[in-house]
């Protein structure tokens, strides 16, 4: 087949941590280095915002990234809206092309509650099926694939997509890095805005976008629950 070259546009949507006004008296009197601690906290907020938008973002129409979950392809419909059985996870992995499955980057993603459910699954004799890797420093796996716990994924429930699987490297993310903005985060110190109340405001901004690169081989698939 003759290959063709397409184009995928990544924009630069603006995300904000929201502002935090702090009393100047507190900034002067504190003993914990608030002037340094606050930017770190705002950076954490921005990181969580990026993770949320990269996971479930609604896309350009909503002025935010296309999250990996909405961009994924249906791989398996679960039998229940309250549980997952391991056979369904097997079907989910086989919904991805075997050449993609062999890639080291192939992983699962789900919440901590879903992970707890997997750990509790037992066979007919009451033995746990979850196996912890006994090798020192080796991560646990699910059907020999690594997994990522992401609390922005949906929990098991009616019509939710609770598990995704595939080559996460196919999801392309853009952080806009500017001068003096090496981490993709711009900090604003708002002294004049809150001066009347003798406060200083701190607020962080970032520009980013993300989208799943899918040339037709459906590199990431999801498990969805019935209504």
Secondary structure per residue as TSV (DSSP state, phi and psi in degrees):
chain	resnum	aa	ss	phi	psi
A	1	X	-	360.0	131.4
A	2	X	-	-72.7	123.1
A	3	X	-	-70.2	151.2
A	4	X	-	-124.1	153.0
A	5	X	-	-111.3	126.6
A	6	X	-	-112.2	-169.3
A	7	X	-	-137.8	135.3
A	8	X	-	-121.9	123.8
A	9	X	-	-93.2	128.8
A	10	X	-	-112.0	121.7
A	11	X	-	-88.9	-163.0
A	12	X	-	-141.5	78.4
A	13	X	E	-75.5	145.8
A	14	X	E	-94.5	127.7
A	15	X	E	-116.6	148.0
A	16	X	E	-131.5	150.4
A	17	X	-	-81.7	-10.1
A	18	X	-	70.6	152.2
A	19	X	-	-83.0	150.6
A	20	X	E	-124.4	106.0
A	21	X	E	-82.1	133.4
A	22	X	E	-125.8	137.1
A	23	X	E	-59.9	133.5
A	24	X	H	-64.0	-30.8
A	25	X	H	-63.5	-41.6
A	26	X	H	-65.8	-39.9
A	27	X	H	-62.2	-35.6
A	28	X	H	-78.0	-33.8
A	29	X	H	-97.3	-16.4
A	30	X	-	-68.2	155.6
A	31	X	S	-115.0	17.0
A	32	X	S	-117.1	8.1
A	33	X	-	69.8	50.7
A	34	X	H	-59.4	-35.5
A	35	X	H	-62.0	-26.3
A	36	X	H	-92.9	-36.7
A	37	X	H	-68.8	-39.3
A	38	X	H	-61.7	-46.4
A	39	X	H	-59.1	-35.0
A	40	X	H	-65.1	-40.5
A	41	X	H	-65.4	-40.2
A	42	X	H	-66.8	-35.9
A	43	X	H	-61.7	-37.7
A	44	X	H	-64.5	-40.5
A	45	X	H	-60.9	-44.6
A	46	X	H	-63.4	-40.8
A	47	X	H	-60.7	-41.1
A	48	X	H	-68.1	-37.6
A	49	X	H	-63.4	-44.1
A	50	X	H	-61.3	-42.2
A	51	X	H	-62.8	-42.6
A	52	X	H	-63.4	-47.8
A	53	X	H	-69.1	-35.0
A	54	X	H	-71.7	-18.9
A	55	X	H	-91.9	-51.4
A	56	X	H	-127.4	15.9
A	57	X	-	-54.4	143.0
A	58	X	B	-89.1	-5.8
A	59	X	-	100.4	-173.4
A	60	X	G	-56.7	-40.3
A	61	X	G	-59.8	-25.5
A	62	X	G	-104.6	11.7
A	63	X	T	56.6	45.2
A	64	X	S	-152.1	166.1
A	65	X	-	-60.4	158.3
A	66	X	B	-81.7	109.3
A	67	X	-	-65.3	155.3
A	68	X	H	-66.3	-31.0
A	69	X	H	-70.2	-51.1
A	70	X	H	-62.0	-26.6
A	71	X	H	-85.5	-11.3
A	72	X	S	-73.6	164.8
A	73	X	E	-104.3	147.1
A	74	X	E	-59.9	123.6
A	75	X	E	-110.9	-33.7
A	76	X	E	-160.3	138.2
A	77	X	E	-102.5	121.2
A	78	X	-	-69.2	158.4
A	79	X	S	-78.8	-24.5
A	80	X	-	-126.9	152.0
A	81	X	S	-96.3	12.4
A	82	X	S	-130.4	1.6
A	83	X	-	-158.9	166.3
A	84	X	-	-133.0	136.9
A	85	X	-	-108.1	154.0
A	86	X	H	-64.6	-27.8
A	87	X	H	-60.7	-33.1
A	88	X	H	-69.5	-33.5
A	89	X	H	-69.4	-37.1
A	90	X	H	-60.7	-45.3
A	91	X	H	-62.2	-37.8
A	92	X	H	-62.7	-44.6
A	93	X	H	-64.4	-36.0
A	94	X	T	-80.2	-1.9
A	95	X	T	-78.8	-10.2
A	96	X	S	-99.5	138.6
A	97	X	-	-52.3	137.0
A	98	X	H	-59.3	-31.1
A	99	X	H	-65.6	-34.5
A	100	X	H	-74.5	-39.5
A	101	X	H	-59.9	-28.6
A	102	X	T	-75.7	-10.4
A	103	X	S	-72.1	141.2
A	104	X	T	-61.8	-26.5
A	105	X	T	-77.0	-7.7
A	106	X	E	-68.8	129.4
A	107	X	E	-146.5	166.9
A	108	X	E	-99.8	158.5
A	109	X	E	-141.5	132.7
A	110	X	E	-164.1	176.1
A	111	X	-	-83.9	172.3
A	112	X	H	-67.2	-33.7
A	113	X	H	-65.1	-38.3
A	114	X	H	-67.8	-39.3
A	115	X	H	-59.3	-42.1
A	116	X	H	-61.3	-38.6
A	117	X	H	-62.0	-45.3
A	118	X	H	-59.7	-40.3
A	119	X	H	-68.0	-21.2
A	120	X	H	-93.4	-7.5
A	121	X	-	-66.2	131.6
A	122	X	B	-123.5	159.7
A	123	X	-	-84.6	-174.9
A	124	X	T	-65.4	-16.0
A	125	X	T	-102.8	10.9
A	126	X	S	82.9	12.5
A	127	X	-	-90.9	136.8
A	128	X	B	-66.7	136.7
A	129	X	-	-88.8	-19.9
A	130	X	-	-70.5	129.7
A	131	X	-	-116.9	123.8
A	132	X	-	-85.9	134.1
A	133	X	-	-68.2	122.0
A	134	X	-	-80.3	-10.8
A	135	X	S	-71.3	136.6
A	136	X	T	-62.3	124.1
A	137	X	T	81.4	-4.4
A	138	X	-	-83.2	134.7
A	139	X	-	-75.8	152.7
A	140	X	-	-66.1	153.3
A	141	X	-	-134.5	164.5
A	142	X	B	-123.1	114.6
A	143	X	T	52.6	41.2
A	144	X	T	72.7	5.6
A	145	X	B	-108.0	143.7
A	146	X	E	-67.5	163.3
A	147	X	E	-136.6	156.2
A	148	X	E	-121.0	127.4
A	149	X	E	-89.4	120.1
A	150	X	-	-133.8	112.4
A	151	X	T	-73.7	-4.3
A	152	X	T	-88.4	-6.2
A	153	X	S	-71.0	156.0
A	154	X	-	-75.7	147.4
A	155	X	-	-76.8	165.1
A	156	X	S	-62.3	126.9
A	157	X	-	-179.2	178.3
A	158	X	T	-59.8	124.2
A	159	X	T	64.7	11.0
A	160	X	-	-86.5	154.5
A	161	X	E	-101.7	95.9
A	162	X	E	-90.6	-19.9
A	163	X	E	-138.2	136.3
A	164	X	E	-123.4	156.8
A	165	X	E	-148.1	142.6
A	166	X	E	150.1	-164.0
A	167	X	E	-86.4	99.0
A	168	X	G	-69.0	-17.3
A	169	X	G	-68.3	-13.3
A	170	X	G	-75.5	-13.6
A	171	X	E	-87.5	116.8
A	172	X	E	-99.5	130.4
A	173	X	E	-121.4	138.3
A	174	X	E	-119.0	121.9
A	175	X	E	-107.0	127.9
A	176	X	-	-84.1	114.0
A	177	X	-	-104.5	121.6
A	178	X	B	-117.0	-179.4
A	179	X	T	-62.2	128.0
A	180	X	T	71.6	15.5
A	181	X	B	-135.0	55.7
A	182	X	T	-68.8	-22.5
A	183	X	T	-100.2	7.3
A	184	X	S	77.0	13.8
A	185	X	-	-126.6	130.4
A	186	X	E	-110.4	124.6
A	187	X	E	-99.1	131.7
A	188	X	E	-113.5	127.8
A	189	X	E	-104.2	111.9
A	190	X	E	-100.1	84.8
A	191	X	T	-81.4	-45.3
A	192	X	T	-72.6	-35.6
A	193	X	T	-58.3	-37.8
A	194	X	T	-108.9	13.9
A	195	X	G	-61.8	-35.5
A	196	X	G	-61.1	-29.7
A	197	X	G	-102.4	14.7
A	198	X	T	55.5	47.5
A	199	X	E	-128.5	161.2
A	200	X	E	-122.4	132.8
A	201	X	E	-100.8	147.1
A	202	X	E	-125.2	133.3
A	203	X	E	-149.9	138.7
A	204	X	E	-112.7	148.3
A	205	X	E	-131.9	152.5
A	206	X	E	-150.0	152.3
A	207	X	E	-120.6	129.5
A	208	X	E	-159.6	166.8
A	209	X	E	-162.1	159.8
A	210	X	E	-154.2	151.8
A	211	X	E	-161.7	145.5
A	212	X	E	-81.3	126.7
A	213	X	-	-84.3	109.5
A	214	X	-	-131.9	95.6
A	215	X	S	-79.8	9.5
A	216	X	S	119.8	-4.2
A	217	X	S	-96.8	3.2
A	218	X	-	48.9	68.3
A	219	X	-	-72.0	-16.4
A	220	X	E	-131.5	129.0
A	221	X	E	-124.6	159.5
A	222	X	E	-125.3	156.9
A	223	X	E	-102.8	127.1
A	224	X	E	-117.4	148.5
A	225	X	-	-99.8	150.9
A	226	X	-	-71.6	167.1
A	227	X	-	-69.5	360.0
